């Protein structure tokens, strides 16, 4: 009676060891490009300088103290926080890499080896983020310190915990959304235009370009605003949501509800990604080297 339980436990331990080995290998690979990470980190901070000048000019041209509930200081803090969030949720090259591996046939090695392709990709991205933040920690800390006057007082411990959880959810959501997009390569030969359209929509609706609250003034009729529609989509949880938590824009039961919605979207995209992989591999005919 105990044999099936022992077999299942051994299988789980074996899977965990395999995944941990993949993560270690990916970390070693990423550490070979420390200079590239450092340069990329520095380049990330250049757009925030433009945003500071832009919103300074916007507020100088109006007599209003705030726009959609955001003061000039709030806006600068918001952009710094979304830059941090996007560093978690952005997955450069993931969808294109999956599609390319399907097209050139290199994905077939994951069909004959005891390695889960999606698990391997997830380990590679976790390794990427760990190395990135190990390199980027000091530049991020310096910029946030220099811009500390734009931020409100630090929130309480519960809010900080919710913020960190939202960052983890943004990473998982960003990964599985792009991985699912890459799986379209099983059905479509060239996905670059679809990926480009997705990135454009994601940039506009995630809150990375401007806070989603600013869409509340655009009415679609029937008492429904554009912001109401956008909030039904998963994009805001990849940029806007963590920043809004830190700035106190989402509190109480609304915060609990939105965390639950973000987690639900993660589960939906995990299911979509796994389904696309299973359906795609069933119809796939391997070719190439």
C-alpha positions as CSV (number, residue, x, y, z in Angstrom):
1,X,0.0,0.0,0.0
2,X,2.9,2.3,0.7
3,X,4.7,1.6,-2.6
4,X,2.7,4.0,-4.8
5,X,3.2,6.8,-2.3
6,X,6.9,6.2,-2.1
7,X,7.1,6.1,-5.9
8,X,5.3,9.4,-6.2
9,X,7.5,11.0,-3.6
10,X,10.6,9.7,-5.3
11,X,9.3,11.1,-8.6
12,X,8.7,14.5,-7.1
13,X,12.2,14.6,-5.6
14,X,13.7,13.6,-8.9
15,X,11.7,16.3,-10.7
16,X,12.9,18.9,-8.2
17,X,16.5,17.8,-8.5
18,X,16.3,18.0,-12.3
19,X,14.8,21.5,-12.2
20,X,17.3,22.6,-9.6
21,X,20.1,21.3,-11.9
22,X,18.7,23.2,-14.8
23,X,18.5,26.4,-12.7
24,X,22.2,26.0,-11.6
25,X,23.3,25.5,-15.3
26,X,21.3,28.5,-16.4
27,X,22.9,30.6,-13.6
28,X,26.4,29.7,-14.7
29,X,25.5,30.6,-18.3
30,X,24.1,34.0,-17.3
31,X,27.1,34.8,-15.1
32,X,29.2,34.8,-18.3
33,X,27.5,38.1,-19.4
34,X,27.9,40.3,-16.3
35,X,29.1,43.2,-18.4
36,X,26.1,43.1,-20.7
37,X,23.8,43.0,-17.7
38,X,25.6,46.1,-16.1
39,X,25.3,48.1,-19.4
40,X,21.7,47.1,-19.9
41,X,20.9,48.2,-16.3
42,X,22.4,51.6,-16.9
43,X,20.5,52.1,-20.1
44,X,17.2,51.4,-18.3
45,X,17.6,54.5,-16.2
46,X,17.8,56.9,-19.2
47,X,14.1,57.0,-20.0
48,X,13.3,58.1,-16.4
49,X,15.2,61.3,-16.9
50,X,13.0,62.1,-19.9
51,X,9.9,61.3,-17.8
52,X,11.0,63.7,-15.0
53,X,11.5,66.6,-17.5
54,X,8.2,65.7,-19.3
55,X,6.0,65.7,-16.3
56,X,7.7,68.7,-14.8
57,X,6.7,70.5,-18.0
58,X,3.2,69.1,-17.8
59,X,2.6,70.3,-14.3
60,X,4.2,73.7,-15.0
61,X,1.7,74.2,-17.8
62,X,-1.3,73.6,-15.5
63,X,-2.6,75.1,-12.3
64,X,-3.8,71.7,-11.1
65,X,-1.9,70.1,-8.2
66,X,-2.6,66.6,-9.4
67,X,-3.7,64.7,-12.5
68,X,-6.0,61.7,-11.9
69,X,-4.9,61.7,-8.2
70,X,-1.1,61.8,-9.1
71,X,1.0,64.8,-8.1
72,X,4.3,65.4,-9.9
73,X,6.2,63.6,-7.1
74,X,3.7,60.6,-7.4
75,X,4.3,60.4,-11.2
76,X,8.1,60.2,-10.9
77,X,7.8,57.7,-8.1
78,X,5.3,55.7,-10.1
79,X,7.6,55.5,-13.1
80,X,10.5,54.4,-11.0
81,X,8.4,51.7,-9.5
82,X,7.0,50.5,-12.8
83,X,10.6,50.4,-14.1
84,X,11.3,48.0,-11.3
85,X,8.2,46.0,-11.9
86,X,8.9,45.7,-15.7
87,X,12.3,44.4,-14.9
88,X,10.5,41.5,-13.2
89,X,7.7,40.9,-15.8
90,X,9.5,41.7,-19.1
91,X,10.7,38.6,-20.9
92,X,12.8,39.8,-23.9
93,X,13.3,37.3,-26.6
94,X,11.2,34.5,-24.9
95,X,8.3,34.3,-27.3
96,X,10.6,34.7,-30.3
97,X,13.0,32.2,-29.0
98,X,10.3,29.6,-28.6
99,X,8.9,30.2,-32.0
100,X,12.3,30.0,-33.6
101,X,13.2,26.7,-31.8
102,X,9.9,25.3,-33.2
103,X,10.6,26.5,-36.7
104,X,14.2,25.3,-36.9
105,X,13.5,22.0,-35.2
106,X,15.7,22.4,-32.2
107,X,12.7,22.0,-29.9
108,X,12.6,18.3,-30.7
109,X,15.3,17.5,-28.2
110,X,12.8,18.3,-25.4
111,X,10.4,15.8,-26.9
112,X,12.9,12.8,-26.6
113,X,14.7,13.8,-23.4
114,X,13.3,13.7,-19.8
115,X,13.4,17.5,-19.6
116,X,10.2,19.6,-19.3
117,X,10.6,22.3,-21.9
118,X,8.4,24.9,-20.1
119,X,10.2,24.1,-16.8
120,X,13.5,24.6,-18.4
121,X,12.5,27.9,-19.9
122,X,11.2,29.0,-16.4
123,X,14.5,28.0,-14.8
124,X,16.4,30.0,-17.4
125,X,14.3,33.1,-16.8
126,X,14.6,32.8,-13.0
127,X,18.4,32.5,-13.5
128,X,18.3,35.6,-15.7
129,X,16.4,37.6,-13.2
130,X,18.6,36.5,-10.3
131,X,21.8,37.5,-12.1
132,X,20.2,40.7,-13.4
133,X,19.3,41.9,-9.9
134,X,22.6,40.8,-8.4
135,X,24.2,43.2,-10.9
136,X,21.5,45.8,-10.9
137,X,21.0,46.1,-7.2
138,X,23.5,48.9,-6.6
139,X,22.4,51.1,-9.5
140,X,18.8,50.6,-8.6
141,X,19.5,51.5,-4.9
142,X,21.5,54.6,-6.0
143,X,18.8,55.9,-8.3
144,X,16.0,55.3,-5.7
145,X,18.1,57.0,-3.0
146,X,18.8,60.0,-5.2
147,X,15.0,60.3,-6.0
148,X,13.9,59.6,-2.4
149,X,12.1,63.0,-2.1
150,X,9.6,61.9,-4.7
151,X,8.4,59.0,-2.7
152,X,5.9,59.1,0.2
153,X,6.9,57.6,3.5
154,X,7.5,53.8,3.4
155,X,4.3,51.8,3.7
156,X,3.6,49.3,6.5
157,X,4.9,45.7,6.6
158,X,1.7,44.2,5.2
159,X,1.8,46.6,2.2
160,X,5.4,45.8,1.5
161,X,4.6,42.1,1.7
162,X,1.7,42.6,-0.8
163,X,4.1,44.6,-3.1
164,X,6.7,41.7,-3.1
165,X,3.9,39.2,-3.8
166,X,2.7,41.3,-6.7
167,X,6.2,41.4,-8.1
168,X,6.4,37.6,-8.0
169,X,3.0,37.4,-9.7
170,X,4.0,39.9,-12.3
171,X,7.1,37.7,-13.1
172,X,5.0,34.5,-13.5
173,X,2.3,36.3,-15.5
174,X,4.8,37.9,-17.8
175,X,6.6,34.6,-18.3
176,X,3.5,32.4,-19.1
177,X,1.9,35.1,-21.3
178,X,4.9,35.3,-23.5
179,X,5.6,31.5,-23.4
180,X,2.0,30.9,-24.6
181,X,2.5,33.5,-27.3
182,X,5.7,31.7,-28.4
183,X,3.8,28.3,-28.6
184,X,1.8,29.8,-31.5
185,X,4.8,28.8,-33.6
186,X,3.3,25.3,-33.7
187,X,0.5,26.7,-35.9
188,X,2.0,29.8,-37.4
189,X,5.3,29.9,-39.3
190,X,6.2,33.5,-38.5
191,X,5.0,35.0,-35.2
192,X,7.2,38.2,-35.1
193,X,4.3,40.5,-36.2
194,X,2.0,39.0,-33.5
195,X,4.7,39.4,-30.9
196,X,5.2,43.0,-31.9
197,X,1.5,43.7,-31.7
198,X,1.4,42.0,-28.2
199,X,4.3,44.1,-27.0
200,X,2.6,47.3,-28.2
201,X,-0.7,46.5,-26.5
202,X,1.0,45.3,-23.4
203,X,3.1,48.5,-23.2
204,X,0.0,50.7,-23.5
205,X,-2.4,48.8,-21.2
206,X,0.0,47.6,-18.5
207,X,0.4,51.1,-17.1
208,X,4.0,51.4,-18.2
209,X,3.3,54.4,-20.4
210,X,1.0,56.2,-18.0
211,X,-1.0,55.2,-14.9
212,X,-4.2,53.3,-15.7
213,X,-6.1,55.7,-13.4
214,X,-5.7,58.3,-16.2
215,X,-8.0,56.3,-18.4
216,X,-10.9,56.7,-16.0
217,X,-11.9,60.0,-17.7
218,X,-12.5,58.3,-21.1
219,X,-16.1,57.2,-21.1
220,X,-17.3,54.3,-23.3
221,X,-20.9,54.9,-22.5
222,X,-23.2,53.3,-20.0
223,X,-21.1,54.6,-17.1
224,X,-18.2,52.4,-18.2
225,X,-14.8,54.0,-18.7
226,X,-11.8,52.7,-20.6
227,X,-10.0,52.1,-17.3
228,X,-12.9,49.7,-16.3
229,X,-12.3,47.7,-19.4
230,X,-8.5,47.6,-19.0
231,X,-8.9,46.3,-15.5
232,X,-10.6,43.2,-16.8
233,X,-7.4,42.3,-18.7
234,X,-4.2,40.8,-17.2
235,X,-1.8,43.5,-18.4
236,X,-2.0,45.9,-15.5
237,X,-0.6,43.2,-13.2
238,X,2.7,43.3,-15.1
239,X,3.5,47.0,-14.3
240,X,0.8,49.2,-12.8
241,X,-0.4,47.0,-9.9
242,X,2.8,46.6,-7.8
243,X,3.5,50.4,-8.2
244,X,-0.1,51.2,-7.2
245,X,0.3,49.1,-4.1
246,X,3.5,50.9,-2.9
247,X,1.9,54.3,-3.5
248,X,-1.2,53.4,-1.6
249,X,-3.6,53.6,-4.6
250,X,-4.9,50.1,-3.8
251,X,-5.8,49.3,-0.2
252,X,-7.9,47.0,2.0
253,X,-10.2,44.5,0.5
254,X,-9.6,46.0,-3.0
255,X,-5.9,45.0,-2.5
256,X,-6.9,41.4,-1.5
257,X,-9.3,41.1,-4.4
258,X,-6.7,42.3,-6.9
259,X,-4.0,40.0,-5.6
260,X,-6.5,37.1,-6.0
261,X,-7.3,38.2,-9.5
262,X,-3.6,38.4,-10.4
263,X,-3.1,34.9,-9.0
264,X,-6.1,33.7,-11.0
265,X,-4.7,35.2,-14.2
266,X,-1.4,33.4,-13.5
267,X,-3.2,30.1,-13.2
268,X,-5.2,30.8,-16.4
269,X,-2.0,31.5,-18.3
270,X,-0.2,28.4,-16.9
271,X,-3.1,26.3,-18.1
272,X,-3.1,28.0,-21.5
273,X,0.7,27.5,-21.8
274,X,0.5,23.8,-20.9
275,X,-2.4,23.3,-23.2
276,X,-0.7,25.0,-26.1
277,X,2.4,22.8,-25.5
278,X,0.5,19.6,-25.4
279,X,-1.7,20.4,-28.4
280,X,1.3,21.7,-30.3
281,X,3.6,18.8,-29.8
282,X,0.9,16.4,-30.9
283,X,0.7,17.9,-34.3
284,X,4.4,18.8,-34.6
285,X,6.7,17.2,-37.2
286,X,10.3,17.7,-36.2
287,X,12.8,18.7,-38.9
288,X,16.1,20.5,-39.1
289,X,19.1,20.2,-36.8
